[in-house]
Amino acid sequence: MPSIFTPTPAETERKEPGFGGKPPVDRRPTGGGGGGGDDDWKSQRRGPRELLNRFRAFVFCALAGDMMFFVVLVALFYARQASTHMDAESLRQVGDWRPVLLPRILFLNTAALVLSSLTMEFARRHIFREIDVLEEWLGLGQPAIQRTRPWLAATLGLGLLFILGQVVAWRQLTQQGFAFDRWATPASYFFYLITGLHAAHLALGIIALILCLCALGLLKRVEYRQIAVDATAWFWHSMSLAWLVLFAVLYFGQ
């Protein structure tokens, strides 16, 4: 009596691989953790890609609110230029805005920050390099970490150089007689306010870079290290873009 053969689901998926069907092998590496089965990949809510997208959505929402803060700051900058006061002698409304000559070191600071954004992007691309990630899954080492760490260190060094350059610019402006504590002119006040708040944001980015460098050695799962570098990269790019806009406003907007 012939036996009835019922094909298993895995064997059914092997049919017609070249016509839009699933690949012959349905099992995929999990990257560590979890149950080690296929459920982690079939469920998009628990997969590495979904976790990365959630973190990106959170970072984008936070950065959108932060960018609106800088937009309000620029609006106040232009609104302050239009303000006037009554001259006691002529009894006429005169403007009190006096442009400030920006220190030339700001151009070097801008170049350093743009270069740091490039090194940060190289680090982000290396941590997502598929061949390196696959080698780590196969237990052949951690080439992604080795390729990413130098670029993160370079970004950290350039970020510290930018902060140091900003301090030098503040000292040069103070030597010109425009100290922040004396509020010499509204223009100098806004210069300190804009550059200082941006430097505070970039200082948070430097802390994130330090934590990210530590995470490369402490975090065991590949996707967690990718999320740490990716979130730091988006924040750093946003601060670089914000500085380009703020520097253009300070240079051309006075």
VOPAGU-2260 file (C-alpha; in pm, 1 decimal, decimal comma):
REM VOPAGU-2260
SITE   aa  ch    i         X         Y         Z
SITE  MET   A    0       0,0       0,0       0,0
SITE  PRO   A    1     164,9     330,6    -105,1
SITE  SER   A    2     228,6     571,2     174,7
SITE  ILE   A    3      99,5     929,0     159,6
SITE  PHE   A    4     380,0    1181,8     160,2
SITE  THR   A    5     300,8    1530,8     290,5
SITE  PRO   A    6     572,2    1788,1     211,5
SITE  THR   A    7     694,6    1992,2     505,7
SITE  PRO   A    8     672,0    2374,3     493,1
SITE  ALA   A    9    1050,2    2403,6     463,2
SITE  GLU   A   10    1051,9    2176,2     158,6
SITE  THR   A   11     760,4    2360,9       4,8
SITE  GLU   A   12     953,5    2686,4      26,0
SITE  ARG   A   13    1238,3    2534,9    -176,3
SITE  LYS   A   14    1027,0    2514,1    -489,0
SITE  GLU   A   15    1079,6    2767,2    -764,6
SITE  PRO   A   16    1342,9    2981,2    -590,8
SITE  GLY   A   17    1393,9    3192,3    -899,8
SITE  PHE   A   18    1035,4    3311,1    -940,7
SITE  GLY   A   19     980,6    3532,7    -637,8
SITE  GLY   A   20     975,3    3249,6    -384,1
SITE  LYS   A   21    1167,2    3236,3     -58,9
SITE  PRO   A   22    1534,7    3134,6     -57,8
SITE  PRO   A   23    1613,6    2763,6     -11,8
SITE  VAL   A   24    1728,7    2811,4     348,3
SITE  ASP   A   25    1478,8    2991,7     566,0
SITE  ARG   A   26    1688,3    2994,6     882,1
SITE  ARG   A   27    1893,7    3306,8     938,0
SITE  PRO   A   28    2153,1    3398,3    1199,3
SITE  THR   A   29    1999,0    3571,8    1496,8
SITE  GLY   A   30    2307,8    3768,0    1596,6
SITE  GLY   A   31    2296,3    3633,3    1947,8
SITE  GLY   A   32    2031,5    3640,3    2217,7
SITE  GLY   A   33    1667,6    3545,0    2190,0
SITE  GLY   A   34    1542,7    3192,7    2135,9
SITE  GLY   A   35    1766,0    3129,7    1836,6
SITE  GLY   A   36    1471,9    3037,4    1615,1
SITE  ASP   A   37    1309,4    3194,6    1314,1
SITE  ASP   A   38    1037,9    3372,2    1513,8
SITE  ASP   A   39    1268,4    3665,5    1591,2
SITE  TRP   A   40    1305,8    3733,5    1219,0
SITE  LYS   A   41     946,9    3669,3    1110,6
SITE  SER   A   42     817,9    3911,3    1375,7
SITE  GLN   A   43     916,4    4256,5    1257,2
SITE  ARG   A   44     836,2    4410,7    1593,0
SITE  ARG   A   45    1113,3    4213,8    1761,5
SITE  GLY   A   46    1370,8    4219,5    1482,8
SITE  PRO   A   47    1689,0    4427,1    1479,0
SITE  ARG   A   48    1562,0    4642,2    1191,9
SITE  GLU   A   49    1245,5    4736,7    1379,0
SITE  LEU   A   50    1446,0    4820,7    1691,3
SITE  LEU   A   51    1675,5    5044,2    1486,6
SITE  ASN   A   52    1378,4    5220,0    1325,9
SITE  ARG   A   53    1224,7    5288,0    1666,3
SITE  PHE   A   54    1543,0    5446,0    1795,7
SITE  ARG   A   55    1573,7    5653,5    1480,3
SITE  ALA   A   56    1216,5    5776,4    1517,2
SITE  PHE   A   57    1287,1    5879,7    1877,1
SITE  VAL   A   58    1609,3    6060,4    1779,9
SITE  PHE   A   59    1438,4    6239,3    1489,3
SITE  CYS   A   60    1155,2    6362,7    1711,8
SITE  ALA   A   61    1400,5    6489,5    1972,8
SITE  LEU   A   62    1613,4    6660,3    1708,4
SITE  ALA   A   63    1308,3    6819,3    1546,3
SITE  GLY   A   64    1220,1    6986,9    1874,8
SITE  ASP   A   65    1580,4    7094,3    1920,7
SITE  MET   A   66    1596,1    7245,7    1572,8
SITE  MET   A   67    1280,8    7445,3    1647,2
SITE  PHE   A   68    1464,4    7591,5    1946,9
SITE  PHE   A   69    1739,9    7720,3    1718,0
SITE  VAL   A   70    1479,1    7856,8    1475,8
SITE  VAL   A   71    1325,0    8060,2    1758,6
SITE  LEU   A   72    1672,3    8181,3    1855,1
SITE  VAL   A   73    1738,8    8303,7    1500,5
SITE  ALA   A   74    1398,7    8476,1    1491,6
SITE  LEU   A   75    1484,5    8661,9    1813,9
SITE  PHE   A   76    1819,5    8757,1    1662,4
SITE  TYR   A   77    1651,8    8934,1    1369,7
SITE  ALA   A   78    1373,9    9080,4    1584,4
SITE  ARG   A   79    1628,5    9238,3    1817,9
SITE  GLN   A   80    1795,3    9417,8    1527,2
SITE  ALA   A   81    1474,3    9605,9    1454,0
SITE  SER   A   82    1437,2    9741,3    1808,6
SITE  THR   A   83    1496,8   10112,7    1876,5
SITE  HIS   A   84    1516,9   10349,4    2171,0
SITE  MET   A   85    1449,8   10720,4    2229,2
SITE  ASP   A   86    1755,4   10945,6    2204,4
SITE  ALA   A   87    1744,2   11200,4    2488,8
SITE  GLU   A   88    1923,5   11471,6    2291,3
SITE  SER   A   89    1755,2   11452,0    1952,3
SITE  LEU   A   90    1427,6   11304,4    2079,8
SITE  ARG   A   91    1429,8   11061,7    1790,4
SITE  GLN   A   92    1403,5   10684,0    1769,7
SITE  VAL   A   93    1743,8   10538,5    1690,0
SITE  GLY   A   94    1859,3   10180,5    1657,8
SITE  ASP   A   95    2097,8   10035,4    1914,7
SITE  TRP   A   96    2227,8    9743,6    1706,2
SITE  ARG   A   97    2600,6    9759,3    1635,6
SITE  PRO   A   98    2747,2    9473,2    1428,4
SITE  VAL   A   99    3028,8    9271,1    1583,6
SITE  LEU   A  100    3336,7    9171,7    1385,6
SITE  LEU   A  101    3350,3    8793,6    1413,5
SITE  PRO   A  102    3684,8    8639,3    1511,1
SITE  ARG   A  103    3853,2    8467,0    1218,2
SITE  ILE   A  104    3907,6    8150,6    1416,7
SITE  LEU   A  105    3538,5    8074,3    1365,9
SITE  PHE   A  106    3618,5    7977,9    1006,8
SITE  LEU   A  107    3869,4    7720,4    1129,1
SITE  ASN   A  108    3617,7    7595,2    1383,2
SITE  THR   A  109    3358,8    7554,1    1110,0
SITE  ALA   A  110    3602,7    7356,0     894,9
SITE  ALA   A  111    3686,4    7128,3    1188,8
SITE  LEU   A  112    3318,7    7061,9    1258,7
SITE  VAL   A  113    3241,3    6983,4     894,4
SITE  LEU   A  114    3536,4    6743,8     885,3
SITE  SER   A  115    3413,8    6578,3    1206,3
SITE  SER   A  116    3075,5    6520,2    1045,1
SITE  LEU   A  117    3249,7    6335,8     761,2
SITE  THR   A  118    3447,2    6115,4     999,8
SITE  MET   A  119    3128,0    6043,1    1193,2
SITE  GLU   A  120    2956,6    5929,8     874,3
SITE  PHE   A  121    3249,6    5699,6     792,5
SITE  ALA   A  122    3213,1    5544,3    1137,7
SITE  ARG   A  123    2841,0    5492,4    1086,5
SITE  ARG   A  124    2894,6    5325,7     749,7
SITE  HIS   A  125    3163,2    5090,8     883,4
SITE  ILE   A  126    2948,2    4968,7    1172,8
SITE  PHE   A  127    2676,6    4869,4     922,1
SITE  ARG   A  128    2914,7    4701,4     673,3
SITE  GLU   A  129    2746,5    4369,3     601,2
SITE  ILE   A  130    3062,3    4168,9     537,5
SITE  ASP   A  131    3215,2    4271,9     869,5
SITE  VAL   A  132    2893,0    4200,0    1057,5
SITE  LEU   A  133    2868,6    3857,6     893,1
SITE  GLU   A  134    3224,9    3773,8     995,7
SITE  GLU   A  135    3138,7    3854,3    1355,6
SITE  TRP   A  136    2826,9    3636,5    1339,8
SITE  LEU   A  137    3045,4    3352,8    1213,5
SITE  GLY   A  138    3293,4    3404,1    1496,5
SITE  LEU   A  139    3577,3    3528,5    1274,9
SITE  GLY   A  140    3654,9    3836,0    1483,1
SITE  GLN   A  141    3512,3    4186,3    1516,8
SITE  PRO   A  142    3629,6    4378,6    1210,3
SITE  ALA   A  143    3337,9    4624,4    1233,0
SITE  ILE   A  144    3458,8    4747,5    1571,3
SITE  GLN   A  145    3817,9    4773,3    1452,2
SITE  ARG   A  146    3714,3    4979,3    1149,7
SITE  THR   A  147    3467,7    5200,9    1338,0
SITE  ARG   A  148    3669,4    5291,0    1648,0
SITE  PRO   A  149    3937,0    5507,4    1473,0
SITE  TRP   A  150    3672,5    5717,0    1297,2
SITE  LEU   A  151    3484,7    5771,5    1623,3
SITE  ALA   A  152    3810,2    5873,9    1792,9
SITE  ALA   A  153    3883,2    6118,4    1509,2
SITE  THR   A  154    3533,8    6267,3    1545,2
SITE  LEU   A  155    3587,0    6306,9    1918,7
SITE  GLY   A  156    3919,1    6482,8    1865,2
SITE  LEU   A  157    3774,1    6723,4    1608,9
SITE  GLY   A  158    3477,5    6795,1    1835,1
SITE  LEU   A  159    3708,0    6884,5    2123,4
SITE  LEU   A  160    3908,4    7102,0    1885,4
SITE  PHE   A  161    3589,1    7286,3    1787,9
SITE  ILE   A  162    3499,4    7353,7    2152,6
SITE  LEU   A  163    3852,2    7477,8    2221,9
SITE  GLY   A  164    3832,7    7705,5    1918,6
SITE  GLN   A  165    3504,5    7850,2    2042,4
SITE  VAL   A  166    3664,5    7932,2    2376,8
SITE  VAL   A  167    3945,7    8112,0    2192,8
SITE  ALA   A  168    3686,6    8308,9    1992,1
SITE  TRP   A  169    3508,9    8415,1    2312,6
SITE  ARG   A  170    3837,3    8536,0    2461,2
SITE  GLN   A  171    3921,3    8731,8    2147,5
SITE  LEU   A  172    3582,2    8900,6    2153,3
SITE  THR   A  173    3628,3    8984,3    2520,6
SITE  GLN   A  174    3965,0    9145,9    2443,9
SITE  GLN   A  175    3785,5    9367,4    2192,4
SITE  GLY   A  176    3570,4    9503,5    2475,3
SITE  PHE   A  177    3263,2    9286,5    2418,0
SITE  ALA   A  178    3248,6    9078,5    2733,9
SITE  PHE   A  179    2933,5    8879,5    2795,3
SITE  ASP   A  180    2894,2    8990,1    3156,2
SITE  ARG   A  181    2891,0    9359,7    3056,0
SITE  TRP   A  182    2642,9    9318,0    2768,9
SITE  ALA   A  183    2832,3    9576,5    2565,0
SITE  THR   A  184    2598,7    9556,5    2264,4
SITE  PRO   A  185    2295,1    9344,6    2174,7
SITE  ALA   A  186    2495,0    9194,7    1886,4
SITE  SER   A  187    2770,1    9066,5    2113,8
SITE  TYR   A  188    2510,8    8935,1    2357,8
SITE  PHE   A  189    2346,1    8728,9    2084,6
SITE  PHE   A  190    2687,2    8610,3    1965,4
SITE  TYR   A  191    2761,5    8462,5    2307,7
SITE  LEU   A  192    2408,4    8327,8    2339,6
SITE  ILE   A  193    2402,2    8151,9    2002,2
SITE  THR   A  194    2754,8    8012,7    2012,5
SITE  GLY   A  195    2728,7    7916,3    2378,3
SITE  LEU   A  196    2404,5    7722,8    2342,4
SITE  HIS   A  197    2535,8    7543,4    2037,9
SITE  ALA   A  198    2858,5    7456,2    2221,0
SITE  ALA   A  199    2650,3    7313,4    2506,3
SITE  HIS   A  200    2464,0    7090,4    2260,0
SITE  LEU   A  201    2790,3    6978,9    2102,2
SITE  ALA   A  202    2927,4    6899,0    2446,9
SITE  LEU   A  203    2638,8    6652,7    2484,1
SITE  GLY   A  204    2743,9    6504,1    2152,3
SITE  ILE   A  205    3099,9    6463,8    2282,5
SITE  ILE   A  206    2965,3    6278,7    2586,0
SITE  ALA   A  207    2763,0    6057,8    2350,9
SITE  LEU   A  208    3080,7    5986,0    2149,5
SITE  ILE   A  209    3266,6    5880,3    2464,1
SITE  LEU   A  210    2979,3    5651,9    2564,2
SITE  CYS   A  211    2967,5    5518,1    2210,4
SITE  LEU   A  212    3337,7    5429,3    2218,7
SITE  CYS   A  213    3281,1    5248,8    2546,7
SITE  ALA   A  214    2975,9    5071,0    2404,1
SITE  LEU   A  215    3181,5    4919,4    2123,5
SITE  GLY   A  216    3371,3    4713,6    2378,7
SITE  LEU   A  217    3094,1    4656,8    2632,9
SITE  LEU   A  218    2788,2    4573,3    2421,8
SITE  LYS   A  219    2785,4    4212,8    2306,1
SITE  ARG   A  220    2507,8    4224,8    2047,5
SITE  VAL   A  221    2586,0    4367,6    1706,2
SITE  GLU   A  222    2256,8    4552,7    1664,6
SITE  TYR   A  223    2299,9    4737,9    1995,1
SITE  ARG   A  224    2637,6    4870,9    1885,2
SITE  GLN   A  225    2487,5    4972,6    1550,8
SITE  ILE   A  226    2208,2    5162,4    1724,9
SITE  ALA   A  227    2455,1    5344,6    1952,5
SITE  VAL   A  228    2669,2    5461,5    1659,7
SITE  ASP   A  229    2370,2    5543,2    1439,7
SITE  ALA   A  230    2194,5    5757,5    1700,4
SITE  THR   A  231    2516,9    5942,8    1781,8
SITE  ALA   A  232    2581,9    6004,0    1412,0
SITE  TRP   A  233    2240,0    6158,4    1348,4
SITE  PHE   A  234    2277,5    6387,5    1649,8
SITE  TRP   A  235    2625,4    6493,7    1540,3
SITE  HIS   A  236    2514,2    6564,0    1182,5
SITE  SER   A  237    2226,8    6774,3    1313,0
SITE  MET   A  238    2458,9    6984,1    1529,8
SITE  SER   A  239    2692,9    7035,8    1235,0
SITE  LEU   A  240    2407,0    7150,3    1014,2
SITE  ALA   A  241    2274,3    7376,2    1289,3
SITE  TRP   A  242    2615,4    7541,6    1326,3
SITE  LEU   A  243    2642,1    7608,4     952,3
SITE  VAL   A  244    2307,3    7788,6     964,7
SITE  LEU   A  245    2391,1    7979,8    1283,9
SITE  PHE   A  246    2733,1    8082,3    1156,0
SITE  ALA   A  247    2578,9    8208,3     832,0
SITE  VAL   A  248    2326,6    8411,5    1033,9
SITE  LEU   A  249    2602,5    8563,0    1249,3
SITE  TYR   A  250    2820,3    8642,0     949,0
SITE  PHE   A  251    2564,1    8764,1     694,8
SITE  GLY   A  252    2268,1    8853,6     917,0
SITE  GLN   A  253    2417,5    9151,6    1100,5
